Amino acid sequence: MSIHLRRHCVSHLFVLHLKMPAQHKPSLSHSQASEIVKRLFGMTPSLLCPLPSYDDQNFYVLTVEGGKYILKVMNSVDSKNPTLLEVQTHTMAFLHQQGLPVQTALTTTTGQLMSLEEIDCGFGCQKYLVRLLSYLPGTTISKVLVSPQLLYEVGKMAARMDKILQEMQHPHLSVLQREKFMWNLSNVPLLESYVHLIDGDYVQEVVQSVIQQFKTFVLPKLSAFRKCINHGDFNDLNVLVQPDKNNSYRISGILDFGDMSSGYYIYELAITIMYMMIEHPEPLEVGGPVLAGWESVIPLNDPERDALYLLVLARFCQSLVLAQHSITLQPENEEYLMTTSKTGVRILCQLWEQGREKVERRWFRGEAQYTGRVKSEEDRS
């Protein structure tokens, strides 16, 4: 079983969402899940393996017929918004049709991409949206040694995805205008209500300063940023890779479209850089190759380039503050959550202390060097 089957585990640094009350999270038994696969999709499971998931319930499914799938049962709260899930599912199919490595939903025997099922998981009968998704082979990028070439490919893939999504049509794209969605970078000012939860006066000061600078220098520039649809969670557990013939890796999968929302190209780039920094031994070296890959598809305009540093810091602040908020909801995990926050706090403070000018110089110089290397290799070939 590929490592990526563990992708929804909450142990991942900073990929923490506000915890769903237990009564809303599905907890199907093995027999209930097996019955759903048989009844809805006309296939017989030979193996059902539960996968870790925060708010939903996922199973790896191997069928007698020889197929591999992911059975995804949405929590009862998100199941009340089928239109948003419909748009997410449509997005996956659209990207797949355009040649990107994305999961797709299988139709039920009656031709539906999802089914609203009434199931008793111990809290009385509740309704859960169910999908059966295709299985993508590969290992999460968090598990491999990330080379500059792979970072370049990550930046390029993120840009390709957002550019392709500009061509997508659907009658309900307006549901992606998620105005109070805490993970949309436009909503960084909403973090102010939670900053007091952060331990340490210095870190609090850094977060408050980033929020204030965001309000002063980023929000007034939004009209100069180019709009798009953001995946919104292009992190190192949502990108799968496989070895290629050159002893390196190629991207084999893009996972989890649950944080999709309307946004801007520069948001996706900032989010991608931030998450690629988390596991990297030299975090400040990440920006250059990712930028080079991104700008090979979508060159930045001046306002976007000027905002990148603050947007990366703002994403670190979002993740840190919302992780701290999770501690208030699950205090029994405080020691663990605080431990896993240390890396992100260290990188945030390092970026803040070095300052915009020094960090940008390093990123953009690294980008120029890597772009030159790519062009030289293309000339030789």
N, C-alpha and C positions, 0 to 999 in steps of 0.2 A: 504494500500500500504506500503510495507516494506521501512524502512529508506534508504536502499541501493540504492533506485532509485535516490537519490540525489548525487550519488558518483562522478559525473563529475563536481560538482559545484566548481568554482574557489575560493571560500572562504576558502578552506582548506589551512592551513598554509603550504607554501613551495611547494605544488604540482602545480607549475605554469610553464607554457610553454610559449615560445615566441608567442605572440598573432598573429593570422592569420588575414590578412586584411579582412574586412567585405565582399568584393565581392567574396571571396573564401569559406566562410562558408555557408553551405546550410541553407535555411530558408523555408522549405516546409510548405504549408498551411495544415490544418487538412484534407481538401478534397484531396489534392495531396498525402499525406501520406496514406490515406485510400484507394485510387485508386491503389497505388503501392502494398499494402498488398493483395488486391483482385486480381490484374492482375498477379503478380509474384508468389504468394504463394497459391492462390485459397481459401483464407479464408476471412470472413467478420468481420471487427472490430466492436465490440459493445462499446468499449471504447478506445480512443487514448489520452494518457496523455503526453504532452511534458516534457522532462527531461532536466535539466540544463546540458550543455556541452560546452567546451571551443572552440574547433575548428570544431567539427562535430555536427550532430543533431541526437538526440535520442528520441524515443517515447516508452512509456510503452503501450503494445497492449494487450487488452483482446478481444478474438474473440467470435462470436456467437457459434462457435463449441466447446468452453470451454477452449481453450488454453491461456496461458500467455506467452508473448514474449517481446523482446526488438528489435525494429526496429532501425537499426543504419545506418545513411547516412553519408558517409565520405566526408570531405571537398574536393574541386576540385583539390587541390595540391596533397594530398596523394592519391587521386583517379587515379593519373597518374602513380602510382607505384603499379599496381595490383599484381605483383609477391611478394612483401613484405607482402601485405595483405593476399595473398594466403598462404604464409608460416605461418603467425600468425594464420590463421584460421585452418590450418593443425595441428599446435601445440596444439590448444585448443581441437581438436578432439582426438589427440593422448593421451593427458593427461587424457581426459575423459574416453577413452578406458582402461586406466591403473588404473582407480578407483579414480582419483582425482576430487574434486568438481569444475568443470570448465564449462563455457558456451560452447555450440556448435552451429554451424550455420545450419539452416534448408535449405534444397534444394528447389529451385524454382520448379514450375510445369514442367520445362524442365530439371530438374536434376542438376542445377548449384548452387554452394554455395554462389555466389555473382552475381550481375547484374550491368552493367554499364548503368546508366540511364541519358538521356539528359533532363534536367529540367530547366525551367526559374524561378528563385527565385528573380527576380527583377533586375538582372544585365545582362540579356540576357541568352540565353540557355548555360548551362555548363554541363559537365559530372560528375556524382557522383556515386561512388560505393555503392551499397545498400546490406545489409545483414539483415536477421532476426535471432536473437539469442535466445537461450532458456533462460528462466527466472529462476534465482536462489533465493530461499527464504532466508531470514536472515537479520541481522542488521550489519552495518559496525562495526568493532571492535573499532572504535573511539567512539562509543556511549555506551560502556559498561565498567564496572570496570574491568581492566585487572589484573588478578591474576598471580602469578608466574607460575602456572600450564598452563594457557593459553599462556603465553609467551614461555614456553617450547614447547607447541604444534605448535606455530607459527614458531619457529626455526626448528622444526622437519619437518613441512610441506614444508618450503622453501627448505630445503635440499633434501627431497624426490622428489620435483618437478625438481630440477636441475639434480639430479641423473637419474631420468627417462628420461629426455630430452637428456641425453647422448646416449640413444638407438634409438632416433628418426632419421628416414631417410627421405630425400626429395631431389629431384634433384636440388633445388634452395636454399639450406641452405647458400650459399655464400652471399646472399643478406643481411644476418645478420652481415656481416663485415662492419658495418656502421662507417667508419673511422673518419668522422667529426661530428658524433652524439654527441651533447653537454652533454647528460645525461649518456654517457658511462664513467665510472670512469677513463679509460685510458686517457681520454681527459681533465682531470683536468688542465693541463698546458694551455689549450685554454682560461681559465678564466682570464688569465693575461690581456687580452685586455679590460676587463670590470671591473676590481677591482676598478678603479678610480670612478666608479659610487656609491660606498658604502659610506654612511654617517658615519663620525666618524673616526678620525685618528687611534684610538686604534683597532677598528674592522678591518680596512684596513690592519693594521700591522699584525693582527692575520691571516687573509686570505692570505696575501702575504707570511707569514712564513710557513703556511701549504702547499701552492703550492710549495714553494722552497724545503721543506722537502720531499714532495711527489716526486719531480723530483730527489732528491738526494738519498732517501732511498727506494722508492717503485718501480719506473720505472726500475732500474737495476735488481730488483728481479723478474720481470714478467716471466722470463723463468722458475722460480722455482714454480710458481703458476700453479695449475691444471686448464686447460681450460674447458669451458662448455658454454652452452647457458644460458644467464641470462634473467629472466623475467624483471628485471631492475627497477621495481616500486612496490615492495612488501610493500606498505604503508598501513596505518590504514584505508584508504577508499577503498582499493582494496581487503581487507580480510573480508569476511562475517562470522558471527557466529550465532549459535542458542543455546538456553538453552538445557542442557542435564539432565539426570536423577539425577545427583549428585549436583544439584544446582550450576553448573558451566556452561561453554560454550564449544561447539565443533565447529570446523571450518566447515562452510557449503558452502563456495564459495571462489574462487580466480578469480579476475576480471582484465580486461584491460591488454592486451598483446601488446599494442602499442609501448612500449619502449624496446621490445626485441632486444637483440644484442649479438654478440659473446663476451664472457668475461671470467671470472674466478669464481670458486666457492666462493673464499673469497670476491669477489665483492658483490655477492648476500647476503652473511651474513652481511657485513658491511652496506649495504643499509637497510636490515631488522632491524638491531639494531637501526640505526639512526631514522627511521620512528617510531619505537615503543617507542622511547624516547620522541617524540614530545608531546604526550598527557598524558604521565605518570607523576603522582605527584612527583615521586622520580626517575628522569631520569637515574641516575647512577646505579640504582638497576635493570635495564632492561637487561644489557649485560649478566649477569650470567645465568638466565634461558633460554634465547634465545640461548646462546652458548651451554648449556647442551642439548637442543633439537637438535640443528644442529649436534653436534658431536656424538649424538646417531646414526646418519645416515652416516655422512661424517666427520671423525676425521681430524683435521687440521694438516698439516705438519709444521715444524718449521718456514720456511720463511713466510707462510701464517699467522701464529700466531703472528709473529713479526710485520707484516704490518697492523694488524686489527685496532689498535688505529688510525693510520694516515688515513686509508681508511674511517673510520667513520667520522673523522673531514673533510676529503675531500668532502664527500657527503653533509655535512652541508654547506660547502663553495659553492659547485655547486648550491645548492638550494637558498642560500642567494644571490649570485651574479646574477643568472638568474632571480630571483624575482626583483632585482633592475633594471635589464635590461628591464623587463616588464614595470616598471614605466616609462621608457623613451618612451615606445610605447603607454602607456595609462596614461598620467600624471594626468588626472582627478581623478584617483584612488590612487594617491600617499599617501594621508593620511591613507586610508584604508590599503593599502599594507604595509606601514611602521608599522602600528599597529600590523598587523598579523605576522610581522617578528620578533617581540620582543622576543617571546619565544625561537625561534631557535637561535637568537644571544646570548641570555643568556646561553643556553646549550653549544653552541660552545665555548664561552669564559670560561665557567666553566670547560669544558674538557681540554682546552688549559692551563689554570692556574693550574689545579691540576697536569698536566703532565702525560706522558705516563706511567711511573712506577707505580704511585699511582692508576691511572684508571685501568690499566691492573690487578694490584693486586686485586682490588675490583671485576672486572669482573671474573677473573679466580678462585678466592676464592669462589665467589658466584656460579660459575659453579660447582665446586667440591662439595660444600655443597648441591646443588640441585640434582646433580647426585647421591650422597649418599642417599638422601631422596628417590629418585625414586627407587633405588636398594633395600632399606629397605622395601618399600611398596610392591615391587614385591616379596620379600622373604616371607613377611607375607601372601601374597595371594597364 
